[in-house]
Amino acid sequence: MPALAQTLGKAVYQFRNAARDVQNEIMSSANEIKREANIKMDQMDINLEEEHPHQQKAPNIPQRKIFTPPTETSAEAPSTEGTNPASEEQAAK
């Protein structure tokens, strides 16, 4: 029984090491791809600056949306035609 447990422990240890190696290789490849993409993007920026040297790059500032409440238009506003201004003053009091 102890030999079986020892063998099983070694197998689990080797499996974890192999999984860690695979994970490290994937992360290494992903980081290399990111570096290559950044270099290409930097080269594109340089090419754009060479083509249009007089244009400055705009800063990347997120735009905020400003809420503006709806306003009443003449079509939506209640009509006051045909009403007596004196009666409106009395109703306001």
PDB file of N, CA, C and O in Angstrom:
ATOM      1  N   MET A   1       0.810  -1.197   0.000  1.00  0.00           N
ATOM      2  CA  MET A   1       0.000   0.000   0.000  1.00  0.00           C
ATOM      3  C   MET A   1       0.865   1.278   0.000  1.00  0.00           C
ATOM      4  O   MET A   1       0.559   2.199  -0.758  1.00  0.00           O
ATOM      5  N   PRO A   2       1.915   1.371   0.805  1.00  0.00           N
ATOM      6  CA  PRO A   2       2.758   2.573   0.785  1.00  0.00           C
ATOM      7  C   PRO A   2       3.428   2.803  -0.578  1.00  0.00           C
ATOM      8  O   PRO A   2       3.632   3.946  -0.988  1.00  0.00           O
ATOM      9  N   ALA A   3       3.758   1.739  -1.258  1.00  0.00           N
ATOM     10  CA  ALA A   3       4.384   1.879  -2.577  1.00  0.00           C
ATOM     11  C   ALA A   3       3.395   2.480  -3.570  1.00  0.00           C
ATOM     12  O   ALA A   3       3.774   3.289  -4.416  1.00  0.00           O
ATOM     13  N   LEU A   4       2.137   2.088  -3.467  1.00  0.00           N
ATOM     14  CA  LEU A   4       1.091   2.625  -4.344  1.00  0.00           C
ATOM     15  C   LEU A   4       0.892   4.111  -4.088  1.00  0.00           C
ATOM     16  O   LEU A   4       0.756   4.891  -5.030  1.00  0.00           O
ATOM     17  N   ALA A   5       0.876   4.506  -2.822  1.00  0.00           N
ATOM     18  CA  ALA A   5       0.714   5.921  -2.476  1.00  0.00           C
ATOM     19  C   ALA A   5       1.908   6.739  -2.963  1.00  0.00           C
ATOM     20  O   ALA A   5       1.749   7.865  -3.434  1.00  0.00           O
ATOM     21  N   GLN A   6       3.110   6.158  -2.843  1.00  0.00           N
ATOM     22  CA  GLN A   6       4.301   6.863  -3.300  1.00  0.00           C
ATOM     23  C   GLN A   6       4.270   7.036  -4.826  1.00  0.00           C
ATOM     24  O   GLN A   6       4.615   8.103  -5.334  1.00  0.00           O
ATOM     25  N   THR A   7       3.872   6.028  -5.533  1.00  0.00           N
ATOM     26  CA  THR A   7       3.781   6.092  -6.991  1.00  0.00           C
ATOM     27  C   THR A   7       2.731   7.110  -7.412  1.00  0.00           C
ATOM     28  O   THR A   7       2.941   7.891  -8.340  1.00  0.00           O
ATOM     29  N   LEU A   8       1.606   7.090  -6.723  1.00  0.00           N
ATOM     30  CA  LEU A   8       0.535   8.036  -7.031  1.00  0.00           C
ATOM     31  C   LEU A   8       0.992   9.472  -6.750  1.00  0.00           C
ATOM     32  O   LEU A   8       0.689  10.375  -7.531  1.00  0.00           O
ATOM     33  N   GLY A   9       1.705   9.691  -5.667  1.00  0.00           N
ATOM     34  CA  GLY A   9       2.223  11.026  -5.341  1.00  0.00           C
ATOM     35  C   GLY A   9       3.194  11.525  -6.391  1.00  0.00           C
ATOM     36  O   GLY A   9       3.154  12.698  -6.763  1.00  0.00           O
ATOM     37  N   LYS A  10       4.071  10.649  -6.877  1.00  0.00           N
ATOM     38  CA  LYS A  10       5.016  11.041  -7.927  1.00  0.00           C
ATOM     39  C   LYS A  10       4.285  11.393  -9.225  1.00  0.00           C
ATOM     40  O   LYS A  10       4.658  12.334  -9.926  1.00  0.00           O
ATOM     41  N   ALA A  11       3.254  10.631  -9.528  1.00  0.00           N
ATOM     42  CA  ALA A  11       2.483  10.883 -10.755  1.00  0.00           C
ATOM     43  C   ALA A  11       1.789  12.242 -10.682  1.00  0.00           C
ATOM     44  O   ALA A  11       1.781  12.988 -11.660  1.00  0.00           O
ATOM     45  N   VAL A  12       1.211  12.563  -9.533  1.00  0.00           N
ATOM     46  CA  VAL A  12       0.543  13.854  -9.357  1.00  0.00           C
ATOM     47  C   VAL A  12       1.563  14.980  -9.468  1.00  0.00           C
ATOM     48  O   VAL A  12       1.291  16.007 -10.089  1.00  0.00           O
ATOM     49  N   TYR A  13       2.743  14.788  -8.866  1.00  0.00           N
ATOM     50  CA  TYR A  13       3.808  15.798  -8.917  1.00  0.00           C
ATOM     51  C   TYR A  13       4.244  16.049 -10.365  1.00  0.00           C
ATOM     52  O   TYR A  13       4.387  17.197 -10.785  1.00  0.00           O
ATOM     53  N   GLN A  14       4.451  14.973 -11.120  1.00  0.00           N
ATOM     54  CA  GLN A  14       4.861  15.103 -12.520  1.00  0.00           C
ATOM     55  C   GLN A  14       3.764  15.762 -13.357  1.00  0.00           C
ATOM     56  O   GLN A  14       4.050  16.573 -14.237  1.00  0.00           O
ATOM     57  N   PHE A  15       2.513  15.408 -13.079  1.00  0.00           N
ATOM     58  CA  PHE A  15       1.403  16.009 -13.824  1.00  0.00           C
ATOM     59  C   PHE A  15       1.334  17.522 -13.566  1.00  0.00           C
ATOM     60  O   PHE A  15       1.136  18.300 -14.499  1.00  0.00           O
ATOM     61  N   ARG A  16       1.493  17.933 -12.321  1.00  0.00           N
ATOM     62  CA  ARG A  16       1.471  19.368 -11.986  1.00  0.00           C
ATOM     63  C   ARG A  16       2.617  20.106 -12.672  1.00  0.00           C
ATOM     64  O   ARG A  16       2.430  21.207 -13.188  1.00  0.00           O
ATOM     65  N   ASN A  17       3.810  19.495 -12.677  1.00  0.00           N
ATOM     66  CA  ASN A  17       4.947  20.130 -13.350  1.00  0.00           C
ATOM     67  C   ASN A  17       4.697  20.263 -14.847  1.00  0.00           C
ATOM     68  O   ASN A  17       5.004  21.297 -15.441  1.00  0.00           O
ATOM     69  N   ALA A  18       4.143  19.224 -15.454  1.00  0.00           N
ATOM     70  CA  ALA A  18       3.857  19.271 -16.884  1.00  0.00           C
ATOM     71  C   ALA A  18       2.798  20.335 -17.179  1.00  0.00           C
ATOM     72  O   ALA A  18       2.920  21.069 -18.160  1.00  0.00           O
ATOM     73  N   ALA A  19       1.767  20.426 -16.345  1.00  0.00           N
ATOM     74  CA  ALA A  19       0.723  21.441 -16.548  1.00  0.00           C
ATOM     75  C   ALA A  19       1.298  22.841 -16.393  1.00  0.00           C
ATOM     76  O   ALA A  19       0.936  23.746 -17.145  1.00  0.00           O
ATOM     77  N   ARG A  20       2.190  23.027 -15.426  1.00  0.00           N
ATOM     78  CA  ARG A  20       2.834  24.333 -15.211  1.00  0.00           C
ATOM     79  C   ARG A  20       3.706  24.704 -16.411  1.00  0.00           C
ATOM     80  O   ARG A  20       3.726  25.860 -16.834  1.00  0.00           O
ATOM     81  N   ASP A  21       4.428  23.718 -16.959  1.00  0.00           N
ATOM     82  CA  ASP A  21       5.264  23.971 -18.129  1.00  0.00           C
ATOM     83  C   ASP A  21       4.423  24.383 -19.341  1.00  0.00           C
ATOM     84  O   ASP A  21       4.791  25.298 -20.078  1.00  0.00           O
ATOM     85  N   VAL A  22       3.310  23.710 -19.535  1.00  0.00           N
ATOM     86  CA  VAL A  22       2.415  24.063 -20.651  1.00  0.00           C
ATOM     87  C   VAL A  22       1.866  25.470 -20.453  1.00  0.00           C
ATOM     88  O   VAL A  22       1.829  26.260 -21.396  1.00  0.00           O
ATOM     89  N   GLN A  23       1.441  25.788 -19.240  1.00  0.00           N
ATOM     90  CA  GLN A  23       0.902  27.117 -18.954  1.00  0.00           C
ATOM     91  C   GLN A  23       1.969  28.195 -19.185  1.00  0.00           C
ATOM     92  O   GLN A  23       1.678  29.239 -19.768  1.00  0.00           O
ATOM     93  N   ASN A  24       3.188  27.947 -18.735  1.00  0.00           N
ATOM     94  CA  ASN A  24       4.273  28.915 -18.943  1.00  0.00           C
ATOM     95  C   ASN A  24       4.565  29.114 -20.423  1.00  0.00           C
ATOM     96  O   ASN A  24       4.823  30.236 -20.860  1.00  0.00           O
ATOM     97  N   GLU A  25       4.527  28.039 -21.193  1.00  0.00           N
ATOM     98  CA  GLU A  25       4.785  28.141 -22.634  1.00  0.00           C
ATOM     99  C   GLU A  25       3.691  28.954 -23.322  1.00  0.00           C
ATOM    100  O   GLU A  25       3.982  29.766 -24.201  1.00  0.00           O
ATOM    101  N   ILE A  26       2.455  28.745 -22.932  1.00  0.00           N
ATOM    102  CA  ILE A  26       1.338  29.503 -23.515  1.00  0.00           C
ATOM    103  C   ILE A  26       1.473  30.989 -23.171  1.00  0.00           C
ATOM    104  O   ILE A  26       1.313  31.848 -24.038  1.00  0.00           O
ATOM    105  N   MET A  27       1.766  31.284 -21.911  1.00  0.00           N
ATOM    106  CA  MET A  27       1.920  32.683 -21.497  1.00  0.00           C
ATOM    107  C   MET A  27       3.103  33.344 -22.207  1.00  0.00           C
ATOM    108  O   MET A  27       3.024  34.507 -22.602  1.00  0.00           O
ATOM    109  N   SER A  28       4.185  32.608 -22.364  1.00  0.00           N
ATOM    110  CA  SER A  28       5.355  33.141 -23.055  1.00  0.00           C
ATOM    111  C   SER A  28       5.023  33.474 -24.510  1.00  0.00           C
ATOM    112  O   SER A  28       5.420  34.522 -25.020  1.00  0.00           O
ATOM    113  N   SER A  29       4.299  32.582 -25.167  1.00  0.00           N
ATOM    114  CA  SER A  29       3.902  32.821 -26.562  1.00  0.00           C
ATOM    115  C   SER A  29       2.962  34.010 -26.667  1.00  0.00           C
ATOM    116  O   SER A  29       3.077  34.821 -27.585  1.00  0.00           O
ATOM    117  N   ALA A  30       2.038  34.110 -25.730  1.00  0.00           N
ATOM    118  CA  ALA A  30       1.088  35.229 -25.747  1.00  0.00           C
ATOM    119  C   ALA A  30       1.823  36.550 -25.548  1.00  0.00           C
ATOM    120  O   ALA A  30       1.521  37.531 -26.229  1.00  0.00           O
ATOM    121  N   ASN A  31       2.773  36.591 -24.637  1.00  0.00           N
ATOM    122  CA  ASN A  31       3.537  37.822 -24.407  1.00  0.00           C
ATOM    123  C   ASN A  31       4.370  38.197 -25.625  1.00  0.00           C
ATOM    124  O   ASN A  31       4.513  39.377 -25.943  1.00  0.00           O
ATOM    125  N   GLU A  32       4.918  37.196 -26.306  1.00  0.00           N
ATOM    126  CA  GLU A  32       5.699  37.464 -27.522  1.00  0.00           C
ATOM    127  C   GLU A  32       4.807  38.058 -28.613  1.00  0.00           C
ATOM    128  O   GLU A  32       5.211  38.984 -29.316  1.00  0.00           O
ATOM    129  N   ILE A  33       3.604  37.523 -28.751  1.00  0.00           N
ATOM    130  CA  ILE A  33       2.664  38.049 -29.747  1.00  0.00           C
ATOM    131  C   ILE A  33       2.288  39.489 -29.412  1.00  0.00           C
ATOM    132  O   ILE A  33       2.186  40.331 -30.304  1.00  0.00           O
ATOM    133  N   LYS A  34       2.081  39.773 -28.120  1.00  0.00           N
ATOM    134  CA  LYS A  34       1.762  41.142 -27.700  1.00  0.00           C
ATOM    135  C   LYS A  34       2.892  42.096 -28.038  1.00  0.00           C
ATOM    136  O   LYS A  34       2.656  43.198 -28.534  1.00  0.00           O
ATOM    137  N   ARG A  35       4.129  41.671 -27.767  1.00  0.00           N
ATOM    138  CA  ARG A  35       5.281  42.529 -28.077  1.00  0.00           C
ATOM    139  C   ARG A  35       5.357  42.808 -29.571  1.00  0.00           C
ATOM    140  O   ARG A  35       5.587  43.947 -29.978  1.00  0.00           O
ATOM    141  N   GLU A  36       5.166  41.776 -30.393  1.00  0.00           N
ATOM    142  CA  GLU A  36       5.207  41.958 -31.844  1.00  0.00           C
ATOM    143  C   GLU A  36       4.102  42.896 -32.311  1.00  0.00           C
ATOM    144  O   GLU A  36       4.322  43.736 -33.183  1.00  0.00           O
ATOM    145  N   ALA A  37       2.915  42.752 -31.732  1.00  0.00           N
ATOM    146  CA  ALA A  37       1.799  43.621 -32.108  1.00  0.00           C
ATOM    147  C   ALA A  37       2.092  45.058 -31.722  1.00  0.00           C
ATOM    148  O   ALA A  37       1.789  45.976 -32.485  1.00  0.00           O
ATOM    149  N   ASN A  38       2.682  45.274 -30.541  1.00  0.00           N
ATOM    150  CA  ASN A  38       3.021  46.634 -30.115  1.00  0.00           C
ATOM    151  C   ASN A  38       4.071  47.253 -31.021  1.00  0.00           C
ATOM    152  O   ASN A  38       3.997  48.442 -31.331  1.00  0.00           O
ATOM    153  N   ILE A  39       5.046  46.463 -31.450  1.00  0.00           N
ATOM    154  CA  ILE A  39       6.077  46.976 -32.352  1.00  0.00           C
ATOM    155  C   ILE A  39       5.433  47.388 -33.670  1.00  0.00           C
ATOM    156  O   ILE A  39       5.747  48.450 -34.208  1.00  0.00           O
ATOM    157  N   LYS A  40       4.534  46.554 -34.194  1.00  0.00           N
ATOM    158  CA  LYS A  40       3.858  46.888 -35.445  1.00  0.00           C
ATOM    159  C   LYS A  40       3.016  48.150 -35.293  1.00  0.00           C
ATOM    160  O   LYS A  40       2.987  48.992 -36.191  1.00  0.00           O
ATOM    161  N   MET A  41       2.327  48.283 -34.154  1.00  0.00           N
ATOM    162  CA  MET A  41       1.511  49.477 -33.925  1.00  0.00           C
ATOM    163  C   MET A  41       2.401  50.719 -33.836  1.00  0.00           C
ATOM    164  O   MET A  41       2.056  51.773 -34.369  1.00  0.00           O
ATOM    165  N   ASP A  42       3.542  50.589 -33.164  1.00  0.00           N
ATOM    166  CA  ASP A  42       4.471  51.708 -33.073  1.00  0.00           C
ATOM    167  C   ASP A  42       4.991  52.090 -34.452  1.00  0.00           C
ATOM    168  O   ASP A  42       5.130  53.275 -34.759  1.00  0.00           O
ATOM    169  N   GLN A  43       5.275  51.107 -35.274  1.00  0.00           N
ATOM    170  CA  GLN A  43       5.742  51.377 -36.630  1.00  0.00           C
ATOM    171  C   GLN A  43       4.658  52.066 -37.442  1.00  0.00           C
ATOM    172  O   GLN A  43       4.949  52.949 -38.249  1.00  0.00           O
ATOM    173  N   MET A  44       3.409  51.669 -37.233  1.00  0.00           N
ATOM    174  CA  MET A  44       2.305  52.317 -37.942  1.00  0.00           C
ATOM    175  C   MET A  44       2.193  53.778 -37.517  1.00  0.00           C
ATOM    176  O   MET A  44       1.953  54.649 -38.353  1.00  0.00           O
ATOM    177  N   ASP A  45       2.365  54.053 -36.223  1.00  0.00           N
ATOM    178  CA  ASP A  45       2.320  55.429 -35.735  1.00  0.00           C
ATOM    179  C   ASP A  45       3.431  56.256 -36.353  1.00  0.00           C
ATOM    180  O   ASP A  45       3.216  57.407 -36.734  1.00  0.00           O
ATOM    181  N   ILE A  46       4.621  55.676 -36.454  1.00  0.00           N
ATOM    182  CA  ILE A  46       5.754  56.397 -37.053  1.00  0.00           C
ATOM    183  C   ILE A  46       5.471  56.682 -38.517  1.00  0.00           C
ATOM    184  O   ILE A  46       5.743  57.782 -38.999  1.00  0.00           O
ATOM    185  N   ASN A  47       4.924  55.699 -39.232  1.00  0.00           N
ATOM    186  CA  ASN A  47       4.602  55.893 -40.647  1.00  0.00           C
ATOM    187  C   ASN A  47       3.552  56.981 -40.822  1.00  0.00           C
ATOM    188  O   ASN A  47       3.643  57.782 -41.752  1.00  0.00           O
ATOM    189  N   LEU A  48       2.559  57.020 -39.945  1.00  0.00           N
ATOM    190  CA  LEU A  48       1.528  58.050 -40.033  1.00  0.00           C
ATOM    191  C   LEU A  48       2.123  59.431 -39.758  1.00  0.00           C
ATOM    192  O   LEU A  48       1.767  60.407 -40.419  1.00  0.00           O
ATOM    193  N   GLU A  49       3.028  59.510 -38.782  1.00  0.00           N
ATOM    194  CA  GLU A  49       3.649  60.790 -38.469  1.00  0.00           C
ATOM    195  C   GLU A  49       4.515  61.270 -39.632  1.00  0.00           C
ATOM    196  O   GLU A  49       4.595  62.471 -39.891  1.00  0.00           O
ATOM    197  N   GLU A  50       5.165  60.338 -40.336  1.00  0.00           N
ATOM    198  CA  GLU A  50       5.980  60.712 -41.486  1.00  0.00           C
ATOM    199  C   GLU A  50       5.111  61.198 -42.637  1.00  0.00           C
ATOM    200  O   GLU A  50       5.498  62.117 -43.360  1.00  0.00           O
ATOM    201  N   GLU A  51       3.939  60.592 -42.815  1.00  0.00           N
ATOM    202  CA  GLU A  51       3.037  60.994 -43.887  1.00  0.00           C
ATOM    203  C   GLU A  51       2.388  62.341 -43.604  1.00  0.00           C
ATOM    204  O   GLU A  51       2.182  63.134 -44.523  1.00  0.00           O
ATOM    205  N   HIS A  52       2.063  62.608 -42.342  1.00  0.00           N
ATOM    206  CA  HIS A  52       1.373  63.835 -41.953  1.00  0.00           C
ATOM    207  C   HIS A  52       2.096  64.476 -40.766  1.00  0.00           C
ATOM    208  O   HIS A  52       1.584  64.441 -39.648  1.00  0.00           O
ATOM    209  N   PRO A  53       3.266  65.056 -40.988  1.00  0.00           N
ATOM    210  CA  PRO A  53       4.030  65.593 -39.857  1.00  0.00           C
ATOM    211  C   PRO A  53       3.390  66.824 -39.225  1.00  0.00           C
ATOM    212  O   PRO A  53       3.657  67.116 -38.060  1.00  0.00           O
ATOM    213  N   HIS A  54       2.554  67.553 -39.958  1.00  0.00           N
ATOM    214  CA  HIS A  54       1.949  68.770 -39.430  1.00  0.00           C
ATOM    215  C   HIS A  54       0.768  68.483 -38.508  1.00  0.00           C
ATOM    216  O   HIS A  54       0.341  69.359 -37.756  1.00  0.00           O
ATOM    217  N   GLN A  55       0.242  67.266 -38.561  1.00  0.00           N
ATOM    218  CA  GLN A  55      -0.895  66.930 -37.712  1.00  0.00           C
ATOM    219  C   GLN A  55      -0.391  66.364 -36.395  1.00  0.00           C
ATOM    220  O   GLN A  55       0.500  65.516 -36.362  1.00  0.00           O
ATOM    221  N   GLN A  56      -0.974  66.848 -35.324  1.00  0.00           N
ATOM    222  CA  GLN A  56      -0.615  66.333 -34.017  1.00  0.00           C
ATOM    223  C   GLN A  56      -1.601  65.249 -33.624  1.00  0.00           C
ATOM    224  O   GLN A  56      -2.770  65.270 -34.010  1.00  0.00           O
ATOM    225  N   LYS A  57      -1.109  64.319 -32.861  1.00  0.00           N
ATOM    226  CA  LYS A  57      -1.957  63.257 -32.379  1.00  0.00           C
ATOM    227  C   LYS A  57      -2.861  63.775 -31.268  1.00  0.00           C
ATOM    228  O   LYS A  57      -2.386  64.404 -30.323  1.00  0.00           O
ATOM    229  N   ALA A  58      -4.146  63.516 -31.375  1.00  0.00           N
ATOM    230  CA  ALA A  58      -5.090  63.953 -30.347  1.00  0.00           C
ATOM    231  C   ALA A  58      -4.982  63.015 -29.151  1.00  0.00           C
ATOM    232  O   ALA A  58      -4.816  61.807 -29.322  1.00  0.00           O
ATOM    233  N   PRO A  59      -5.073  63.559 -27.952  1.00  0.00           N
ATOM    234  CA  PRO A  59      -5.029  62.678 -26.787  1.00  0.00           C
ATOM    235  C   PRO A  59      -6.284  61.824 -26.727  1.00  0.00           C
ATOM    236  O   PRO A  59      -7.359  62.246 -27.152  1.00  0.00           O
ATOM    237  N   ASN A  60      -6.135  60.643 -26.206  1.00  0.00           N
ATOM    238  CA  ASN A  60      -7.257  59.717 -26.097  1.00  0.00           C
ATOM    239  C   ASN A  60      -8.025  60.028 -24.816  1.00  0.00           C
ATOM    240  O   ASN A  60      -7.756  59.450 -23.764  1.00  0.00           O
ATOM    241  N   ILE A  61      -8.976  60.943 -24.917  1.00  0.00           N
ATOM    242  CA  ILE A  61      -9.770  61.357 -23.768  1.00  0.00           C
ATOM    243  C   ILE A  61     -11.192  60.856 -23.970  1.00  0.00           C
ATOM    244  O   ILE A  61     -11.824  61.175 -24.977  1.00  0.00           O
ATOM    245  N   PRO A  62     -11.702  60.076 -23.024  1.00  0.00           N
ATOM    246  CA  PRO A  62     -13.070  59.587 -23.193  1.00  0.00           C
ATOM    247  C   PRO A  62     -14.069  60.740 -23.096  1.00  0.00           C
ATOM    248  O   PRO A  62     -13.928  61.641 -22.268  1.00  0.00           O
ATOM    249  N   GLN A  63     -15.053  60.689 -23.939  1.00  0.00           N
ATOM    250  CA  GLN A  63     -16.072  61.727 -23.961  1.00  0.00           C
ATOM    251  C   GLN A  63     -17.170  61.388 -22.957  1.00  0.00           C
ATOM    252  O   GLN A  63     -17.595  60.238 -22.853  1.00  0.00           O
ATOM    253  N   ARG A  64     -17.617  62.386 -22.232  1.00  0.00           N
ATOM    254  CA  ARG A  64     -18.720  62.196 -21.291  1.00  0.00           C
ATOM    255  C   ARG A  64     -20.026  62.553 -21.974  1.00  0.00           C
ATOM    256  O   ARG A  64     -20.100  63.491 -22.767  1.00  0.00           O
ATOM    257  N   LYS A  65     -21.029  61.800 -21.657  1.00  0.00           N
ATOM    258  CA  LYS A  65     -22.353  62.117 -22.175  1.00  0.00           C
ATOM    259  C   LYS A  65     -23.033  63.035 -21.175  1.00  0.00           C
ATOM    260  O   LYS A  65     -23.094  62.734 -19.983  1.00  0.00           O
ATOM    261  N   ILE A  66     -23.539  64.146 -21.661  1.00  0.00           N
ATOM    262  CA  ILE A  66     -24.184  65.125 -20.794  1.00  0.00           C
ATOM    263  C   ILE A  66     -25.685  64.992 -20.975  1.00  0.00           C
ATOM    264  O   ILE A  66     -26.196  65.015 -22.095  1.00  0.00           O
ATOM    265  N   PHE A  67     -26.381  64.851 -19.859  1.00  0.00           N
ATOM    266  CA  PHE A  67     -27.829  64.728 -19.907  1.00  0.00           C
ATOM    267  C   PHE A  67     -28.440  66.107 -20.050  1.00  0.00           C
ATOM    268  O   PHE A  67     -28.135  67.014 -19.276  1.00  0.00           O
ATOM    269  N   THR A  68     -29.295  66.261 -21.033  1.00  0.00           N
ATOM    270  CA  THR A  68     -30.041  67.504 -21.196  1.00  0.00           C
ATOM    271  C   THR A  68     -31.515  67.144 -21.143  1.00  0.00           C
ATOM    272  O   THR A  68     -31.988  66.348 -21.954  1.00  0.00           O
ATOM    273  N   PRO A  69     -32.240  67.718 -20.205  1.00  0.00           N
ATOM    274  CA  PRO A  69     -33.660  67.394 -20.098  1.00  0.00           C
ATOM    275  C   PRO A  69     -34.414  67.913 -21.317  1.00  0.00           C
ATOM    276  O   PRO A  69     -34.046  68.931 -21.903  1.00  0.00           O
ATOM    277  N   PRO A  70     -35.460  67.208 -21.684  1.00  0.00           N
ATOM    278  CA  PRO A  70     -36.242  67.670 -22.834  1.00  0.00           C
ATOM    279  C   PRO A  70     -36.925  69.006 -22.515  1.00  0.00           C
ATOM    280  O   PRO A  70     -37.345  69.257 -21.385  1.00  0.00           O
ATOM    281  N   THR A  71     -37.018  69.831 -23.521  1.00  0.00           N
ATOM    282  CA  THR A  71     -37.685  71.122 -23.346  1.00  0.00           C
ATOM    283  C   THR A  71     -39.015  71.094 -24.077  1.00  0.00           C
ATOM    284  O   THR A  71     -39.195  70.366 -25.053  1.00  0.00           O
ATOM    285  N   GLU A  72     -39.936  71.897 -23.587  1.00  0.00           N
ATOM    286  CA  GLU A  72     -41.242  71.962 -24.238  1.00  0.00           C
ATOM    287  C   GLU A  72     -41.129  72.801 -25.497  1.00  0.00           C
ATOM    288  O   GLU A  72     -40.530  73.876 -25.496  1.00  0.00           O
ATOM    289  N   THR A  73     -41.698  72.304 -26.544  1.00  0.00           N
ATOM    290  CA  THR A  73     -41.755  73.077 -27.784  1.00  0.00           C
ATOM    291  C   THR A  73     -43.149  73.657 -27.902  1.00  0.00           C
ATOM    292  O   THR A  73     -44.044  73.327 -27.124  1.00  0.00           O
ATOM    293  N   SER A  74     -43.315  74.501 -28.857  1.00  0.00           N
ATOM    294  CA  SER A  74     -44.622  75.143 -29.014  1.00  0.00           C
ATOM    295  C   SER A  74     -45.711  74.116 -29.313  1.00  0.00           C
ATOM    296  O   SER A  74     -46.872  74.327 -28.964  1.00  0.00           O
ATOM    297  N   ALA A  75     -45.350  73.017 -29.951  1.00  0.00           N
ATOM    298  CA  ALA A  75     -46.341  71.992 -30.263  1.00  0.00           C
ATOM    299  C   ALA A  75     -46.743  71.232 -29.004  1.00  0.00           C
ATOM    300  O   ALA A  75     -47.882  70.778 -28.899  1.00  0.00           O
ATOM    301  N   GLU A  76     -45.824  71.086 -28.045  1.00  0.00           N
ATOM    302  CA  GLU A  76     -46.107  70.331 -26.838  1.00  0.00           C
ATOM    303  C   GLU A  76     -46.676  71.215 -25.729  1.00  0.00           C
ATOM    304  O   GLU A  76     -47.362  70.711 -24.840  1.00  0.00           O
ATOM    305  N   ALA A  77     -46.410  72.501 -25.762  1.00  0.00           N
ATOM    306  CA  ALA A  77     -46.853  73.399 -24.701  1.00  0.00           C
ATOM    307  C   ALA A  77     -48.375  73.564 -24.772  1.00  0.00           C
ATOM    308  O   ALA A  77     -48.952  73.593 -25.859  1.00  0.00           O
ATOM    309  N   PRO A  78     -49.004  73.670 -23.628  1.00  0.00           N
ATOM    310  CA  PRO A  78     -50.460  73.864 -23.644  1.00  0.00           C
ATOM    311  C   PRO A  78     -50.815  75.208 -24.291  1.00  0.00           C
ATOM    312  O   PRO A  78     -50.132  76.216 -24.111  1.00  0.00           O
ATOM    313  N   SER A  79     -51.859  75.178 -25.013  1.00  0.00           N
ATOM    314  CA  SER A  79     -52.286  76.379 -25.726  1.00  0.00           C
ATOM    315  C   SER A  79     -53.004  77.325 -24.772  1.00  0.00           C
ATOM    316  O   SER A  79     -53.806  76.893 -23.944  1.00  0.00           O
ATOM    317  N   THR A  80     -52.710  78.624 -24.895  1.00  0.00           N
ATOM    318  CA  THR A  80     -53.372  79.624 -24.061  1.00  0.00           C
ATOM    319  C   THR A  80     -54.285  80.504 -24.894  1.00  0.00           C
ATOM    320  O   THR A  80     -54.814  81.503 -24.407  1.00  0.00           O
ATOM    321  N   GLU A  81     -54.467  80.130 -26.153  1.00  0.00           N
ATOM    322  CA  GLU A  81     -55.337  80.936 -27.007  1.00  0.00           C
ATOM    323  C   GLU A  81     -56.787  80.790 -26.545  1.00  0.00           C
ATOM    324  O   GLU A  81     -57.226  79.703 -26.172  1.00  0.00           O
ATOM    325  N   GLY A  82     -57.507  81.884 -26.577  1.00  0.00           N
ATOM    326  CA  GLY A  82     -58.922  81.872 -26.237  1.00  0.00           C
ATOM    327  C   GLY A  82     -59.183  81.905 -24.746  1.00  0.00           C
ATOM    328  O   GLY A  82     -60.331  81.792 -24.316  1.00  0.00           O
ATOM    329  N   THR A  83     -58.148  82.056 -23.961  1.00  0.00           N
ATOM    330  CA  THR A  83     -58.384  82.142 -22.519  1.00  0.00           C
ATOM    331  C   THR A  83     -58.313  83.583 -22.095  1.00  0.00           C
ATOM    332  O   THR A  83     -57.679  84.409 -22.752  1.00  0.00           O
ATOM    333  N   ASN A  84     -58.954  83.876 -21.011  1.00  0.00           N
ATOM    334  CA  ASN A  84     -59.013  85.223 -20.493  1.00  0.00           C
ATOM    335  C   ASN A  84     -57.825  85.422 -19.547  1.00  0.00           C
ATOM    336  O   ASN A  84     -57.716  84.698 -18.558  1.00  0.00           O
ATOM    337  N   PRO A  85     -56.924  86.389 -19.820  1.00  0.00           N
ATOM    338  CA  PRO A  85     -55.762  86.606 -18.960  1.00  0.00           C
ATOM    339  C   PRO A  85     -56.163  86.945 -17.529  1.00  0.00           C
ATOM    340  O   PRO A  85     -55.439  86.598 -16.596  1.00  0.00           O
ATOM    341  N   ALA A  86     -57.285  87.606 -17.334  1.00  0.00           N
ATOM    342  CA  ALA A  86     -57.720  87.953 -15.983  1.00  0.00           C
ATOM    343  C   ALA A  86     -58.078  86.691 -15.203  1.00  0.00           C
ATOM    344  O   ALA A  86     -57.782  86.598 -14.011  1.00  0.00           O
ATOM    345  N   SER A  87     -58.702  85.733 -15.852  1.00  0.00           N
ATOM    346  CA  SER A  87     -59.083  84.515 -15.149  1.00  0.00           C
ATOM    347  C   SER A  87     -57.832  83.693 -14.793  1.00  0.00           C
ATOM    348  O   SER A  87     -57.833  82.987 -13.785  1.00  0.00           O
ATOM    349  N   GLU A  88     -56.768  83.774 -15.604  1.00  0.00           N
ATOM    350  CA  GLU A  88     -55.528  83.081 -15.297  1.00  0.00           C
ATOM    351  C   GLU A  88     -54.868  83.673 -14.065  1.00  0.00           C
ATOM    352  O   GLU A  88     -54.304  82.945 -13.249  1.00  0.00           O
ATOM    353  N   GLU A  89     -54.935  85.006 -13.926  1.00  0.00           N
ATOM    354  CA  GLU A  89     -54.344  85.656 -12.767  1.00  0.00           C
ATOM    355  C   GLU A  89     -55.082  85.248 -11.504  1.00  0.00           C
ATOM    356  O   GLU A  89     -54.460  85.032 -10.464  1.00  0.00           O
ATOM    357  N   GLN A  90     -56.427  85.139 -11.585  1.00  0.00           N
ATOM    358  CA  GLN A  90     -57.209  84.750 -10.419  1.00  0.00           C
ATOM    359  C   GLN A  90     -56.917  83.291 -10.050  1.00  0.00           C
ATOM    360  O   GLN A  90     -56.874  82.944  -8.870  1.00  0.00           O
ATOM    361  N   ALA A  91     -56.724  82.465 -11.034  1.00  0.00           N
ATOM    362  CA  ALA A  91     -56.452  81.056 -10.763  1.00  0.00           C
ATOM    363  C   ALA A  91     -55.081  80.882 -10.133  1.00  0.00           C
ATOM    364  O   ALA A  91     -54.863  79.953  -9.356  1.00  0.00           O
ATOM    365  N   ALA A  92     -54.157  81.773 -10.467  1.00  0.00           N
ATOM    366  CA  ALA A  92     -52.810  81.688  -9.913  1.00  0.00           C
ATOM    367  C   ALA A  92     -52.792  82.081  -8.444  1.00  0.00           C
ATOM    368  O   ALA A  92     -51.917  81.633  -7.703  1.00  0.00           O
ATOM    369  N   LYS A  93     -53.746  82.918  -7.999  1.00  0.00           N
ATOM    370  CA  LYS A  93     -53.796  83.384  -6.606  1.00  0.00           C
ATOM    371  C   LYS A  93     -54.390  82.342  -5.779  1.00  0.00           C
ATOM    372  O   LYS A  93     -54.530  82.520  -4.569  1.00  0.00           O
TER     373      LYS A  93
END
